[in-house]
Amino acid sequence: MGDAELGRRISPAKNFVAGGVGGACLLLAGHPLDTIKVRLQTQPRASHGHASVIYTGTYDCLRKTLSKEGVLGLYRGMGAPLLGVAPMMAISFFGYGLGKQLLQPDPRATLTYQQIYLSGMLAGVCTTVIVTPGERIKCLLQVQSSSGQLKYAGPLDCAVRLYKEQGIRSVYKGTVLTLIRDVPSSGLYFLTYEYVKSALTPEGQSVTELSTPRILLAGGFAGILNWLVALPPDVLKSNFQTAAEGRYRGLRDVLSHLIREEGACALYKGFNAVMLRAFPANAACFLGFELALKTLNWLAPDW
């Protein structure tokens, strides 16, 4: 399936460039709902002293953000992912292409779904280096905007201050949780995309000739299943990365605190925002990737 169907050698370099285009499309389509997701995930729960939470749900968070901060409020913290998402998705698709190349030495052979899943898992490992600091900065900027306490002037200021305060360890706070979130979910992400693409391909046609609406559908479903698996560790990661230094000792501590204080449902905070974002953002990502890859194959067929 994919490149294998044409007997074309898989090119991790082309995947890298096309993945960067896909990442830019994903960010533009999905960042507003990502802001809402993080604010819902990290807001304090209602207590006896405070009868209500800041936001009652996705729509309430959207309405209040637009009312207080305008449309630009939905793009708070986008500087860090703008510098990170395109390279991140470039590395993700590069890792995926590299995994397929390693597991498919003969370009005429068809990859199994197990090989696709393993290739996707490698993509999740590859992206951690750039994802962790980008998400740490993004989450801190998104949360400070909703709390009204502006500690950081922007992404660069945030990165510099984190490094000055506690070194590189602070910048990479949440690395293990990022791996737990991204490795299995990335495998499922690419597996779902390839499976749905194959299922939507008419009899006798190549999967590479799939229409734009069907690519969008496959990408959207991939995004939804990816986040069904990734959301619980993402909630833990967001809380861990935005917490005051020393509040949590690690993964088990964050998990036990959330379960004890808010119950198991806390692991799916921001669910509506995530699901609303998952389909259009990832549909845009895969469409951008496929269009860029086709362009590269046309411009440089032997690259």
SVG drawing of the C-alpha trace seen along z (x, -y; Angstrom):
<svg xmlns="http://www.w3.org/2000/svg" viewBox="-21 -41 42 49">
<polyline fill="none" stroke="black" stroke-width="0.4" points="0.0,0.0 1.1,-3.6 4.5,-4.0 4.8,-0.2 1.9,0.2 3.8,-1.7 7.1,0.1 8.5,-3.3 11.3,-3.5 10.1,-5.1 12.0,-8.4 12.3,-9.6 13.6,-12.9 10.5,-13.5 8.4,-12.5 10.3,-15.0 9.5,-17.9 5.9,-16.9 5.4,-16.3 6.5,-19.9 3.8,-21.1 1.2,-18.9 2.3,-20.2 1.7,-23.8 -1.8,-22.8 -2.5,-21.0 -1.5,-24.0 -3.6,-26.5 -6.7,-24.3 -6.3,-23.1 -4.6,-25.5 -7.7,-27.4 -9.3,-24.2 -5.9,-23.1 -5.9,-26.3 -9.4,-25.5 -8.3,-21.9 -5.4,-23.0 -7.4,-25.6 -10.1,-23.0 -7.5,-20.4 -5.6,-22.6 -8.3,-24.7 -8.7,-24.0 -11.7,-22.0 -14.6,-23.5 -14.2,-23.5 -16.1,-24.6 -14.5,-28.0 -15.2,-28.4 -18.6,-27.2 -17.8,-27.0 -15.0,-26.4 -13.8,-29.0 -15.2,-27.2 -18.2,-24.8 -17.3,-23.2 -15.9,-23.7 -18.4,-26.2 -18.2,-28.2 -14.4,-28.4 -14.7,-29.4 -17.2,-32.1 -15.3,-33.6 -12.0,-33.5 -13.5,-35.4 -15.2,-37.8 -12.1,-38.6 -9.3,-38.2 -10.8,-38.3 -10.0,-35.8 -6.2,-36.2 -6.9,-34.7 -7.5,-31.4 -4.0,-31.6 -2.2,-32.2 1.1,-30.3 1.1,-29.6 4.6,-31.0 6.2,-27.9 4.2,-25.3 4.6,-27.5 8.4,-27.0 7.8,-23.4 4.8,-21.8 6.0,-22.0 9.5,-20.5 7.7,-18.1 5.4,-16.7 8.4,-16.7 10.3,-14.5 7.2,-12.4 6.7,-11.6 10.4,-11.2 10.4,-8.6 7.4,-6.9 9.1,-6.8 12.3,-5.6 10.5,-2.8 8.8,-1.7 12.1,-1.8 13.8,0.4 10.9,2.8 10.4,3.0 13.8,3.5 12.0,4.6 9.9,1.7 7.8,4.2 6.7,5.8 3.5,4.7 3.8,3.6 1.7,5.4 -0.4,3.5 1.9,4.6 4.9,3.1 2.9,-0.2 2.1,-0.3 5.7,0.2 6.8,-2.5 4.3,-4.8 5.7,-4.1 9.2,-5.0 7.7,-8.3 6.5,-9.0 9.9,-8.3 11.6,-10.6 9.3,-13.6 9.8,-13.6 13.0,-15.8 11.1,-18.7 7.6,-18.0 8.4,-18.1 9.9,-21.6 7.4,-23.0 4.4,-21.7 5.9,-22.7 6.2,-26.4 2.8,-26.3 0.9,-25.0 2.5,-27.5 1.6,-30.4 -2.0,-29.1 -2.6,-28.7 -1.1,-32.1 -3.4,-33.8 -6.5,-32.3 -5.3,-33.0 -4.5,-36.7 -1.0,-36.4 1.4,-37.2 4.7,-35.7 6.2,-35.2 6.3,-37.8 6.3,-35.1 7.7,-31.7 11.4,-32.8 11.1,-34.6 9.5,-31.5 12.2,-29.2 15.0,-31.4 13.5,-31.8 12.9,-28.1 16.5,-27.4 17.9,-30.1 15.8,-28.9 16.5,-25.2 18.4,-24.4 17.6,-22.1 15.8,-19.7 13.0,-22.3 12.7,-22.9 12.2,-19.1 9.9,-18.6 7.3,-15.9 9.5,-13.9 8.4,-10.5 4.8,-11.5 5.2,-12.7 6.7,-9.4 3.8,-7.5 1.4,-9.7 3.0,-9.7 4.6,-6.3 1.4,-4.1 -0.9,-6.8 1.5,-7.6 1.4,-3.9 -2.4,-3.9 -2.4,-7.3 -0.6,-6.0 -2.1,-2.6 -5.7,-4.1 -4.8,-6.4 -3.4,-3.7 -6.2,-1.2 -9.0,-3.7 -7.3,-4.9 -7.1,-1.3 -10.7,-0.6 -11.9,-3.7 -9.9,-2.8 -12.3,-1.6 -11.7,1.9 -9.0,1.9 -7.6,-1.6 -4.4,-2.5 -4.5,-4.1 -2.3,-6.9 -5.2,-8.0 -7.6,-8.6 -9.8,-11.7 -9.3,-14.7 -12.6,-14.0 -11.5,-10.5 -8.0,-11.6 -9.7,-14.1 -11.9,-11.4 -9.0,-9.0 -6.9,-11.8 -9.8,-12.8 -10.5,-9.3 -6.8,-8.8 -6.8,-12.0 -9.9,-10.9 -8.5,-7.4 -5.1,-8.9 -6.6,-11.2 -8.8,-8.5 -5.6,-6.8 -3.5,-9.9 -5.9,-12.0 -5.4,-10.5 -1.6,-10.8 -2.0,-14.2 -4.1,-15.4 -1.4,-14.1 1.3,-15.8 -0.5,-19.1 -1.0,-19.1 2.6,-18.0 4.1,-20.6 2.1,-23.5 2.3,-22.7 4.4,-24.7 7.9,-23.2 7.9,-20.3 4.1,-19.8 4.3,-16.4 7.1,-13.9 6.2,-12.1 3.7,-10.2 2.2,-8.2 1.9,-11.3 0.0,-13.3 -2.3,-10.3 -3.1,-9.7 -3.7,-13.4 -6.1,-13.7 -8.0,-10.4 -8.3,-11.3 -9.4,-14.9 -11.6,-14.6 -12.1,-10.9 -11.3,-8.9 -13.3,-11.3 -10.5,-13.8 -8.4,-11.8 -10.7,-12.9 -10.9,-16.6 -11.1,-18.6 -12.6,-15.6 -15.1,-17.6 -12.4,-20.2 -10.0,-17.5 -12.5,-15.6 -13.8,-18.7 -10.2,-19.6 -9.0,-16.1 -10.9,-15.6 -10.4,-18.9 -6.8,-19.4 -5.6,-15.9 -7.6,-15.9 -5.8,-19.1 -2.5,-17.6 -2.7,-14.5 -4.1,-16.4 -1.2,-18.9 1.2,-15.9 -0.2,-14.0 -0.3,-17.1 3.3,-18.0 4.4,-14.5 2.8,-14.3 4.5,-17.6 7.9,-16.4 7.5,-13.1 6.7,-15.1 9.5,-17.6 12.2,-15.1 11.1,-11.5 14.5,-10.1 15.1,-11.9"/>
</svg>
